[in-house]
Amino acid sequence: MAELSYARYGKDNIRLYKVYRNADGTQSVVEMTVCILLEGDIETSYVTSSNQSYPRSNITFSYTKADNSVVVATDTQKQTCYILAKQNPVTPPELFASIIGEHFVSTYSHIHACHVNIIVHKWTRMTVDGKPHPHSFFRDGEETRLVEAVAREGHGIQVKSGIKDLLVLKSTGSAFYGFHRDEYTQLPETWDRILSTSVEAHWQWKTFADLAEVKTVVPKFDAAFEAARTITMETFAKEKSPSVQNTMYLMCEQILAKESSIDAVSYSLPNKHYFEIDLSWHKGLKNTGKDAEVYAPQSNPNGLIQCTVTRKGGKSKL
Ligand SMILES: O=c1[nH]c(=O)c2[nH]c(=O)[nH]c2[nH]1
């Protein structure tokens, strides 16, 4: 006996660009990649067709019985994404993701959940002749802004925001000592090391009742993104880090303190190692400890340190 235990389908890698022609003659642009995944109820809502009853809302029938009548084609989902982008603002991405999610759940009676993921790609306005250029942009880093919105019928909209691929390095001001030692330990303690990581962080908003409630907090989304980015960089730079674990915890605490509508903050930080190179074999060159200047950056393996910090004493308030 076989049973379908998981079913979602949709369109991934929908690439989307929108230009805003501003009243002052300047233009602003947004480029994003969207993923939409739909879920349907498996047991309820039967309709009658001819003399036959069949489960109208049963998305799984498209899998188990080749019944495509319940399938909102993935191409339709892509076209809908473009139409919604034309008819609505695409920024902040948390709002646009919620608009897409609510659309699918409210438009199709047999679709009960819609998962929307958005990656926003950077286009930063150029400075030309010392002035912001009206319509030219460049990519100043691979860092992306992320959003995941889940609209679930009867359960509101859950929104998670994030940042990914923000590559940072500090050449001193980081230590790692006092860690557990046993017969498997070779790593020496260090009071001064290079610290580098590619930041991935997510912050989960309190659950919104509906799209109308999402709309009431729109300005908070950009503000929280800027705050999380600033807190990440300032903590990384200013803190004399005793470990990645402690530094990332401090970042989470500050983001929770800054925005009361955020329930939880997660970080996932690879520890990108830079190894000292002993060059003493060459004419006694000193290149270790306090004399270290030339290092070998390591591609792998890397440490991977993760945490989630949740607001104590229950959920947050708007
Ligand atoms: O900040 C660190 N945390 C660790 O858990 C760890 N483990 C390790 O080898 N180096 C480091 N650095």
The ligand as a MOL file (V3000), in Angstrom:
LIG
                    3D

  0  0  0     0  0            999 V3000
M  V30 BEGIN CTAB
M  V30 COUNTS 12 13 0 0 0
M  V30 BEGIN ATOM
M  V30 1 O 33.8250 30.3860 17.1480 0
M  V30 2 C 34.1040 29.1760 17.0500 0
M  V30 3 N 33.2190 28.2380 17.4870 0
M  V30 4 C 33.4670 26.8960 17.4150 0
M  V30 5 O 32.6230 26.0460 17.8500 0
M  V30 6 C 34.6790 26.4990 16.8410 0
M  V30 7 N 35.2490 25.2840 16.6190 0
M  V30 8 C 36.4430 25.4980 16.0150 0
M  V30 9 O 37.2320 24.6120 15.6050 0
M  V30 10 N 36.6650 26.8500 15.8730 0
M  V30 11 C 35.5860 27.4890 16.3830 0
M  V30 12 N 35.2710 28.8070 16.4860 0
M  V30 END ATOM
M  V30 BEGIN BOND
M  V30 1 2 1 2
M  V30 2 1 2 3
M  V30 3 1 2 12
M  V30 4 1 3 4
M  V30 5 2 4 5
M  V30 6 1 4 6
M  V30 7 1 6 7
M  V30 8 2 6 11
M  V30 9 1 7 8
M  V30 10 2 8 9
M  V30 11 1 8 10
M  V30 12 1 10 11
M  V30 13 1 11 12
M  V30 END BOND
M  V30 END CTAB
M  END
